Amino acid sequence: MSKYPSIFQPRQIGGLTFPNAIVFAPTTMGLPRAEQAEKLRRIAASGVGLLVLGDLSIEPTFHETGFHLHTPEGREETARLVALLHQEGAKVSAQLFGGDYDVKEVMTRLKSGQFSPDEVRQYMNDAVAGYVSDMPEARIEQLLDRYADAARAARDAGFDMVQIHGDRLNGAFSSAVFNHRADRWGGSVEGRASFAAATVQRVRQAAGDTIPIEYKLAVRQDEPHYGNAGVLLEELPVFVPLLEQNGVNSFHVSLANHSALSDTIPVRQHPYFREEGCFLPYADAVRALTHLPICGVGKLQTPAFIEQALASGRIQFAAMSRQLNADDQWLKKVAEGRENELRACVYCNRKCAGALQRHEPFGCILS
C-alpha cells in the first residue's frame, strides 16, 4: 500500500477521471516549442495526472513563441503536443487566456525601438483600467466569441478539459481596482462578475457538455493588500455560485496578479507567503461555498504536506510548477519510495520566473 494513498487515489472532474491528484500548473516558459514540449513530456512521463498548458491566447498577442490555437498552424502543432502527452498517460487541459491590454498599441511601442521591454510591461499594467473600463460593448462581444472559438479549437485539438484564466482579462473585469464601468459589465459585484459568467457560458456552449471546465479563480485581499485583479475574499459568495451555475466543474484557486511577481510567484523569504501551501487559505474560502473539486497551489512541495491537504478534503488536486521544474520526476520518486532523492525547489525564482523578467533562458538553478 502506498505511503501516500490520497496522492495516488484516482479522482474526477466532471466525467473525466485522473490517475492521481498531482497537476502541473500552467507555466509561462518562453522556450522554443520543441524544448517546451520535451519538458512537458518528461513531466507527463513521471505519472502526473494532469498538465495544464498555460497562456493559450484567444487571439494573436505580441509574442507568438509559445503554443496557440488561433491559427491553423498553431492548432496543428498544439494538437501534436497534446497527442505526445497523451502517449505518456497524462490528461491535458488548455488554459484559455485573454489579454488585458491593447495588442496593437503594445506592438507599436515594441517596434518603435523607443521603449525597453520593461517600459512596455509597465505601460501594459498601467493601461489595464482604461482598457477594461472604456472597452466598447461590441469589443466585449467579440472577445466572448473568441473564447468560444478557442474552446472549440481546444476540443478539436484533443484537449481533455479547458481552464479559463480567471486573472488578466477576466480578473481585470472582476476587480473594482480596474473595472470602473457603469453598465451591465461593471458597477456592483454582480456586474463585475458578469464577464466571467458570460465567458464560462460561451465556453460551455462551444466545448459541449462532455469537456470539463475549470476556472482559475484569482483571489485578492486587503489588510495586507495583495493582488489587484481578481476577486476579493468577501466577493467570493457572489462569484463562486455564479460561475458554478454557468457551467464550471472545478476551481483552481490562487492569488490574483497585477502586483509584484514575487507575490504571485512567492520567493522563499516572502514577508507574507512564506510557508508551504501559502495560497491554500484562499482555497479554504472557496471550499466553504462549493462542493466542486478544488485544485490548490502555492509552494506545494513535500509529499506529507500534500497528502494531509488531500486526505482532509481541504483540496482535491495539488498543483505545482516550480517544484516540478526543479524535479520533473518528483511524482515517480514519491511513488517508488525514493523521497530521499527528491530535489526540492528553493523558491529563488532566479532561472524560472526571474529569468523571464530578464529575458533570459528559462530553467532551474538545480538542474
matplotlib code that plots the C-alpha trace (Angstrom):
import matplotlib.pyplot as plt

x = [0.0, 1.3, 2.6, 0.5, -2.8, -4.6, -1.9, -2.3, -6.1, -7.9, -10.0, -12.7, -13.7, -17.0, -16.9, -13.1, -11.0, -7.4, -5.0, -3.8, -4.1, -0.9, -1.2, 1.4, 0.3, 0.0, 3.5, 4.9, 8.3, 9.2, 11.0, 11.1, 8.2, 10.3, 12.2, 9.0, 7.3, 10.2, 10.0, 6.3, 6.8, 9.2, 6.7, 3.9, 6.2, 6.7, 3.0, 1.5, -2.3, -2.9, -0.8, -2.3, -0.9, -0.8, -1.4, -3.2, -4.3, -7.8, -6.3, -2.9, -0.5, 2.7, 4.7, 4.0, 6.8, 4.6, 1.8, -1.5, -4.9, -5.8, -4.0, -4.2, -0.5, -0.8, -3.7, -1.8, 1.3, -0.6, -2.6, 0.7, 1.8, -1.4, -1.0, 2.6, 1.5, -1.4, 1.1, 2.8, -0.6, -1.4, -4.6, -4.1, -6.0, -6.0, -5.7, -7.7, -6.1, -7.4, -5.0, -5.9, -4.1, -4.3, -2.2, -1.8, -0.5, 1.9, 3.2, 3.6, 5.7, 7.9, 8.5, 9.3, 12.5, 11.8, 10.7, 12.5, 10.7, 10.4, 8.8, 6.4, 5.4, 4.9, 2.7, 0.6, 0.0, -0.8, -3.3, -5.4, -8.1, -8.6, -8.6, -11.3, -13.4, -13.5, -14.0, -16.9, -19.7, -19.0, -15.4, -16.7, -18.9, -16.0, -13.8, -16.6, -16.9, -13.1, -13.3, -15.9, -13.6, -10.7, -12.8, -13.8, -10.2, -9.1, -11.7, -10.7, -7.0, -7.7, -7.5, -9.3, -10.6, -10.2, -9.2, -10.4, -7.7, -9.6, -6.8, -5.6, -8.7, -11.3, -9.6, -9.5, -13.2, -13.8, -11.8, -13.1, -9.4, -9.6, -13.3, -14.9, -17.7, -21.2, -23.1, -24.0, -20.4, -19.4, -20.5, -21.8, -20.1, -22.7, -21.9, -18.2, -18.8, -20.9, -17.9, -16.6, -20.0, -20.5, -17.1, -17.9, -21.3, -19.8, -17.0, -19.6, -21.8, -18.8, -17.0, -20.1, -21.3, -18.6, -15.5, -14.9, -14.4, -12.1, -11.9, -8.7, -10.1, -7.8, -8.3, -7.1, -7.1, -6.7, -5.1, -2.5, -3.1, -2.1, -3.3, -5.2, -7.1, -9.4, -12.0, -11.8, -12.3, -15.6, -16.8, -16.4, -20.0, -21.2, -18.6, -18.4, -22.1, -22.5, -19.6, -20.9, -24.4, -22.9, -21.0, -17.8, -16.8, -13.8, -11.8, -8.1, -7.6, -4.6, -3.5, -4.6, -2.0, -1.1, 1.2, 4.8, 5.8, 7.4, 3.9, 2.1, 5.2, 6.5, 10.1, 11.3, 11.5, 8.4, 7.1, 3.6, 3.5, 6.4, 5.0, 4.2, 0.6, 0.7, -2.4, -4.5, -6.4, -8.0, -9.0, -10.5, -12.7, -13.9, -14.4, -17.0, -19.0, -19.0, -18.8, -16.9, -13.3, -10.7, -7.1, -4.8, -1.4, 1.2, 4.7, 3.3, 6.3, 6.5, 4.6, 3.5, 2.0, 0.2, -1.1, -2.6, -4.2, -5.8, -6.8, -8.5, -10.6, -9.1, -8.3, -8.9, -5.9, -2.5, -0.8, 2.9, 5.0, 8.4, 8.8, 8.2, 10.5, 13.2, 12.5, 10.4, 10.5, 9.0, 5.9, 7.8, 10.3, 7.4, 5.6, 8.8, 9.6, 12.6, 11.8, 15.5, 16.2, 13.7, 15.3, 13.5, 12.8, 14.5, 12.0, 14.7, 13.0, 16.4, 16.2, 12.4, 10.1, 13.1, 14.7, 11.6, 11.6, 15.2, 14.6, 17.0, 16.5, 14.0, 15.3, 16.3, 19.5, 19.2, 19.4]
y = [0.0, 3.5, 5.7, 8.5, 7.0, 10.3, 11.5, 8.3, 8.0, 8.3, 11.5, 13.0, 16.4, 16.2, 12.9, 12.9, 10.5, 11.3, 8.6, 10.8, 14.2, 15.9, 18.7, 20.6, 24.2, 26.5, 27.9, 30.5, 29.3, 31.4, 28.5, 27.3, 25.0, 21.8, 22.5, 23.2, 20.1, 17.9, 19.5, 18.8, 15.2, 14.4, 15.7, 13.6, 10.6, 10.8, 9.9, 13.4, 13.1, 16.4, 19.0, 22.5, 24.1, 27.8, 31.0, 29.7, 33.2, 33.6, 36.0, 37.0, 38.6, 40.5, 37.3, 34.1, 31.9, 29.6, 27.2, 28.7, 27.9, 30.9, 29.9, 26.6, 26.0, 26.7, 24.4, 21.6, 22.0, 22.2, 19.0, 17.2, 18.2, 17.0, 13.7, 13.4, 14.0, 11.5, 8.9, 9.3, 8.7, 12.2, 14.3, 17.7, 21.0, 24.1, 27.3, 29.9, 33.3, 36.7, 39.7, 42.8, 45.2, 46.7, 44.4, 46.9, 49.6, 47.2, 46.1, 49.7, 50.5, 47.4, 48.0, 51.7, 50.9, 53.9, 51.7, 48.9, 45.7, 46.7, 50.1, 48.3, 45.9, 48.9, 50.5, 47.3, 47.3, 51.0, 50.8, 47.9, 50.1, 52.2, 49.2, 47.4, 50.5, 52.1, 48.9, 49.2, 46.6, 45.3, 44.5, 42.7, 40.5, 39.9, 38.7, 36.3, 34.9, 34.4, 32.5, 30.2, 29.8, 28.9, 26.3, 24.7, 24.6, 23.1, 20.4, 19.6, 19.6, 16.7, 18.5, 16.7, 19.8, 23.6, 26.0, 29.6, 32.0, 34.0, 36.5, 39.0, 39.9, 38.1, 39.2, 42.8, 42.8, 41.2, 43.8, 47.2, 48.3, 48.1, 47.9, 51.4, 50.7, 51.9, 49.4, 45.8, 44.7, 46.7, 48.7, 46.2, 42.9, 41.1, 43.4, 42.8, 39.1, 39.2, 38.9, 35.9, 34.3, 35.0, 33.6, 30.3, 30.2, 30.7, 28.2, 25.6, 26.2, 25.8, 22.9, 20.8, 19.1, 16.4, 18.6, 19.7, 23.4, 24.6, 28.3, 29.7, 31.8, 34.7, 35.9, 39.2, 40.5, 43.7, 44.1, 43.4, 44.2, 41.6, 41.4, 44.0, 41.9, 39.1, 38.7, 40.0, 37.3, 38.9, 38.8, 35.1, 34.4, 36.1, 34.8, 31.1, 30.2, 32.3, 30.5, 27.1, 27.9, 28.8, 25.5, 25.4, 21.9, 22.8, 25.7, 26.3, 28.8, 31.2, 34.7, 37.4, 39.0, 42.6, 43.1, 42.2, 39.0, 37.8, 37.9, 35.7, 33.5, 34.0, 33.7, 31.7, 34.6, 36.4, 38.5, 37.0, 34.0, 32.1, 28.8, 25.7, 25.8, 29.6, 30.1, 27.3, 29.7, 31.1, 27.5, 27.1, 30.2, 28.7, 25.3, 26.9, 27.9, 24.8, 21.1, 21.1, 19.9, 22.4, 22.5, 24.1, 25.8, 27.8, 26.3, 22.8, 20.6, 17.9, 14.6, 14.5, 18.1, 17.4, 14.1, 15.7, 18.5, 16.0, 13.4, 16.1, 17.2, 20.7, 20.3, 17.5, 18.3, 19.7, 21.8, 22.5, 24.4, 25.4, 22.1, 20.1, 22.4, 21.7, 17.9, 16.7, 13.1, 14.2, 12.0, 8.9, 9.2, 9.5, 6.5, 4.4, 5.5, 7.5, 10.6, 11.0, 11.6, 14.5, 17.7, 20.5, 23.8, 26.6, 29.3, 31.7, 32.5, 33.1, 30.9, 30.4, 33.5, 35.8, 34.7, 35.5, 39.0, 39.5, 38.0, 35.1, 31.3, 29.6, 26.8, 26.0, 26.6, 23.0, 21.3]
z = [0.0, -0.8, 1.9, 0.4, -0.7, -1.2, -3.7, -5.8, -5.5, -8.9, -9.0, -11.2, -12.6, -14.4, -16.1, -16.6, -14.4, -13.4, -12.1, -9.2, -7.6, -9.0, -11.5, -13.4, -13.0, -16.1, -16.6, -19.0, -20.1, -23.1, -24.6, -28.2, -28.7, -29.2, -26.0, -24.1, -25.5, -24.2, -20.7, -20.6, -21.9, -19.1, -16.5, -18.1, -18.2, -14.4, -14.0, -13.3, -13.7, -15.4, -17.2, -17.8, -20.9, -20.0, -21.8, -24.9, -26.1, -27.5, -30.2, -31.5, -29.0, -29.3, -28.6, -30.5, -29.4, -27.4, -28.4, -29.5, -31.1, -33.2, -36.4, -38.4, -37.9, -34.2, -33.8, -35.6, -33.6, -30.3, -31.3, -31.8, -28.3, -26.8, -28.5, -27.3, -23.7, -24.1, -25.1, -21.7, -20.0, -18.9, -19.3, -20.7, -20.1, -22.3, -20.3, -22.3, -21.8, -22.7, -22.6, -20.7, -23.0, -26.5, -28.5, -31.4, -29.1, -27.4, -30.8, -31.9, -28.8, -29.2, -32.9, -32.4, -30.5, -28.2, -25.3, -23.4, -22.7, -19.1, -20.1, -22.3, -19.5, -17.2, -19.8, -20.1, -16.3, -16.2, -19.1, -17.7, -16.0, -19.1, -21.5, -19.5, -18.4, -21.8, -23.9, -26.4, -25.9, -29.4, -28.4, -25.3, -27.5, -29.9, -27.0, -25.8, -29.3, -29.3, -26.1, -27.8, -30.8, -28.6, -26.7, -30.0, -31.1, -27.8, -28.1, -31.7, -30.8, -28.3, -25.0, -22.2, -20.5, -20.5, -17.9, -18.1, -17.0, -14.3, -14.0, -16.7, -18.8, -16.6, -13.5, -14.6, -15.3, -11.9, -10.0, -8.7, -8.9, -12.7, -13.7, -13.5, -15.9, -15.2, -17.5, -17.0, -17.1, -14.1, -11.1, -8.5, -7.6, -9.7, -12.6, -12.3, -12.2, -15.4, -17.9, -16.1, -16.1, -19.8, -20.6, -18.9, -20.6, -24.1, -23.4, -22.2, -25.3, -27.6, -26.0, -25.3, -22.2, -22.0, -21.6, -18.0, -17.4, -14.7, -13.6, -12.4, -9.6, -8.8, -5.3, -3.9, -0.4, 1.6, 5.0, 3.9, 0.2, -2.3, -5.9, -7.9, -10.4, -9.4, -6.6, -3.1, -0.4, 0.6, -3.0, -3.4, -2.2, -5.4, -7.9, -6.9, -7.2, -10.3, -12.0, -10.9, -12.3, -15.7, -16.1, -14.1, -13.0, -10.7, -9.4, -9.4, -6.6, -6.5, -5.7, -8.1, -10.3, -11.3, -8.3, -7.7, -9.4, -6.1, -4.6, -7.2, -7.5, -4.0, -3.1, -0.1, 2.3, 1.2, 4.1, 3.9, 1.6, 3.2, 4.2, 2.1, 0.9, 1.2, -1.1, 0.5, 2.8, -0.4, -1.4, 2.1, 1.5, -1.8, -0.2, 2.1, -0.9, -3.2, -3.3, -6.6, -6.8, -5.8, -7.0, -4.6, -5.4, -3.7, -2.7, -2.6, -2.3, 0.3, -0.1, 3.6, 3.5, 0.2, 1.4, 4.5, 2.5, 0.2, 2.9, 4.9, 1.9, 2.0, -1.7, -4.3, -6.5, -5.8, -8.5, -8.7, -11.2, -9.8, -7.9, -11.0, -12.9, -10.3, -10.3, -13.1, -11.7, -8.3, -8.6, -9.8, -6.9, -4.4, -6.0, -5.7, -2.1, -3.1, -1.1, -0.1, -3.8, -4.2, -5.5, -3.6, -5.2, -3.2, -4.4, -5.6, -8.9, -10.4, -13.6, -13.9, -13.2, -12.7, -15.9, -17.9, -16.4, -17.5, -21.0, -20.2, -20.9, -18.6, -16.4, -12.9, -10.9, -9.6, -12.9]

ax = plt.figure().add_subplot(projection="3d")
ax.plot(x, y, z, "-o")
ax.set_aspect("equal")
plt.show()
